[in-house]
Amino acid sequence: MKKFRFIILILLVAVGCSNSSNNEKVPVVQAALQSTDASSGSINDFDVFLEKFNSDSVFQFSCIEFPLKLSSIGEDGHKVSLISMEKWVFTKLANNKKLKSKIKKIIINKDQVKIEYSIEDTGVLVNHFFSFKNGHWMLTNIEDQSD
């Protein structure tokens, strides 16, 4: 079951991947951050942000707080690991009828939103936490609560 959870998590994260080296990414990431305009931090801005986060890999990369904390609760207890810039792959947080996956937006407060990603009848439940920091929405933490 543990291997299945890991495979599902990798499938969630491994939707795409960048072929460029880390040195080439930095200027692109800075340009993507400069081109975003989400100064008010409203929930409506979050919806626009999430749409771009799901469709633009460069933008997504620029909106992740690295190293990204990944926590999970399994048979071994609570485990925390970090995802580095080099290990991150493009991820879509969207409903998918074929996979029977669903997302649910949960507003924690005006500066924090949780996206709950689940796959029907599999026990997969992964929470993605976003915070509005320094004028930008950022993915700050992932929590795997899968069975």
Buried (B, 14 or more C-beta within 10 A) or exposed (E): EEEEBBEBBEBBBEBEEBEEEEEEBEEBBEEBBEEBEBEEBEBEBBEBBBEBBBEBBBBBBBBBBBEBBBBBEBEEEEEEEEBEBEEBBBBBBBEEEEBEBBBEBEEEEEEBBBBBBBBEEBBBBBBBBBBBEEEBBBBBBBBBBBE
